[in-house]
Amino acid sequence: MKTAGTIIKTSAGLAATAVILICVMASGAVSNAARNRTLCSGISVVIKDSTESRFVSGSDIIGYISEEYGKTTGLPVRDLDLKKMEKILDSQSAVLKSEAYCTKDGILHIGITQRKPVMRFQKNGAGFYADLNGYIFPMEPGKASYVVVIDGNIPLDPDKAGKGRSVTGKERQWLDRITDVVSYMESHSVWADDIVQIHVLENGDLVLIPREGREKFIFGKPVKVNEKFALMECYYSSIVPAKGKDAYRTVDIRYDGQIICK
């Protein structure tokens, strides 16, 4: 009897499960049917990162979709190729990552994370940005970011550099090293705020120019970055209090453990 009771109970449980599954499937069918009837009613764009440096706007994003993807509003949501839209947006120079999805009300939502420039190269009247990954992207008209400016004898060709990590060989090695310098500055905000320009001499040495004060720091090649910034810190903490502000025009930190002031 116990065994029979167990069998009967199990059978009833299976029947109940079957009913539940049918209900879920029916509900899903209704949901899919509703989705199939839903038309795209508009586009909502959110720029996720800080507005301090805005390289793309909502209208820019909608323009990219309109020009390179085509019409979206009024089309069935099910027919929208969201992956294709993301691919189009991710190919834009200032876009690090995009996300596209639709909600039940038919709104196409676009989330944008911008690429963050940390340095601006100026050469022969042309300018272009790079981020901390050494990714190069062109300056957009009317859009700017307050980052350290690198000028002088830059061993990069603006026309050939283009966009992305396209440079190779010695150019890539130099770009990676200069990125190390700027990366150190970014991780120590006092230097990011203080150093506004890096000038590249003909021999490849760097000259760091601070926002205030008349001294210029002869940094040398973009190597031994930590040690050289430690010498700069020593200059400000020990030499300036002893000799006074603006006592020197140049501070040479190219040599190990030495600060040569002139």
N, C-alpha and C positions, 0 to 999 in steps of 0.2 A: 504494500500500500504506500509506504514511504517513497519507494522507487517510482511508482506510478504518479504519485503526487508531484514528485520532482519533475518528471517528464512533462506533465500537464502544465506545471508552472513555467517551465522553460519554453514550451511551445507558445504559451500566452505572451511571454516576454518577447519572443521572436516576432509574434504578430504585432505587438505594440511597436517594436522597433521598425518593422516594415511600414506601419502607418506613419510613424514619425519621418522616415526617410522619404516617403511619398509626399508628405507635406512640405519637407525641405526642398525637394526637387520642384514641386509646384511653385513654391515661393521663389526659387531661383529662376524658374521659367518666366514668372511675372516680372522679376527684376530685370532679366535679360531683354524681355519684350519692351519694358519701359525704357531701358537704355537704348534699344534699337530705334525707338521713336524720338529720343532726345536729340535736339539740334543744338549745335554750338551757338550760344547766345552772346558771347563776348570773350575778351581776353583780359585777364588780370595779371599784371607784372609786378613782382616784388624784387627789389635789389636788396639782397640780404645783408651785405656788409656795410661798413660805415659810409655815411654820406660826405665825409671830409674830402674825399677825392672821388668824384663821380665821373667815370669814363663812359658809362652808358646810361641811358635813361629809358624809361618805359616806352617812350615813343620810338627810340632807336630799336629796341627789341621787337616791337610790333612791326616796324619797317623792315627789319631783316626777314621776319617770317613772311610778310606780305610779298617781298621782292623775290625771295629764294624758295619759299615753300608754296605760296599761293593763297587762295581764299580759304578761310576757316569758318567764319561766321555764317550761320545758316546751313552748314553741312551736318550730317549725322555725326554725333560724337564717335560712334563706332568706326567711322571711316577715317578719322584723323590719325596720321602716322606720327605719334609722339616721339619715337626714337629718331626719326628723320629730322624733326624740328630741333631736338637736342643736338644732333650732329651739326646742323647749320649754325646754331648759336655758339656751340663750343669752338667752332672754327673762327669766330670773331676774335680779333687780337686782344681785346681787353677782358674777355670772358674766360674765367678759370673753369667754371662748371655751371651747367644749366640743368634744370629739372622741369619737366612738363607733365601735367596730369589734368584730368577733367573731374569735375564734381557733378552730383546728380542734377544740379540746376542748369547744367549745360555750359558752365563757365570753364574756359581753358585757362589754367593757372600756370604761369611761368615763373620759376624761382631762379635768380641769377646771383652767382658769387663772382665778384670781379677779381681780376688779376691785380695784385698789389705791386706797383713799381717801387723800387727802393733807390734807383739811380737813373739819372738822365744823361745821356751822352750827347755832346754837341761837337759836330765836326763839319767843316766846310759849309756852314749854314744849315746843315741838316740835323735833326734831332730824333732820338729814339730812346725808349725806355728799356729797362731790364728788371726782372724780379729777382728774388733771392735764389731761385733755381737757375739763374742765368738764361731765362727765357726772354728773348728780345721781342719787342712789339713796337710798332710805330706810334708816334704822337698823333693824336686826333685833333683836328682844328677846333679851337674853342674849348679844349679840355686840357687841364694841366694839373700837376701834382707837385707839391713843394718837397722835393727830395734833393739829395746832394747832386751837384752838377759836375760831370767829368768832361774836361776839355783838353785841348793841346794835341799832342802826337798820339792819338788813339789808334792802335793797330787793328782797327775794325773798319770795314768798308760799309757805310750805311746802306748802299744799294744792294750789296751782296748779302749783308747780314739778314735783311728781310724780317722774317718773323719766326719765332721758335728757337730751337737749339741747332740752328742750321750751320753755324760756323764750326770749323774743325781745325785740327792741328794746333799750330802755335797760337792762332787767334783764340781758339777755345781755351787753351791753357791760360792765356793772359786774362780772358774774361772770367774764368773760374777763380783766378787769384785776386782780381780786383773785386769780385763778388765776396771773397773771404774778408777783405778789408771792410767793405760796406756791411757785411753780415755782423762783424764784430761791433761796428758802430751801432747797428740796429739793436743788438742785444745789450748794449750799454747806452741807454738813452741820452746820457750826458754828452756823448760824442756825436750821436745822431743830431742833437740840437745844436752843438757847437760848430761842427765842421760842415760848411756849406758848399765847398768847392774842392775838387781834386784836380790839379793840373798835371798833365803828363809831359815830362821833358823829352827832348830828342833822344837821350840815352835810355829812356824808359823809367827813370826815377819819378816818383810821385812827390808832389808838393801839396800838402794839406793846408787849406786856408780856413781859419776860424771865422765865425760870425763877428766876433769882437776882438779888438787888439790888432796891433800892426805886425806881430810876428807871423812868419810862415814856417811850417814844419817840413823840413826836407826828409821825407819818409824813406826814400830809396825805392828799391824794387818791392813789389807787393808780396813780401815773404816775411817770416818771423813777426807776424802781425801782433800777437799778444805781447811780445817783448817790447816792441816799439811803442805801443800804446801805454805800456807801463812806464816807459821813459817820459812820454808826454805828461802822464799823470804826475810823475816826480817833478817835472818842470813847474807845473802849476802849484803843486803843494809845497815845494821847497825853494825853488829859485825865484819865482815871482814875489813871494813874501819878503825875501831877503833883498832883492835888487829893485823891486818896484814894477808896476805894470808898464808895458811898452818900453822896457829897457833895451830889448833886442829886436832886430828885424828878422833874423833867421835863427831857427833852432834845428840843428842837424842831429838826427837820431838814427843815422844809417849804420852806425858801428855798435857792436855789442857792448852794452853797459856804459856807453858814453853819451853825454849830452854836450854838444858844442854850440855855444851861443855866440852870435856876432851882432 
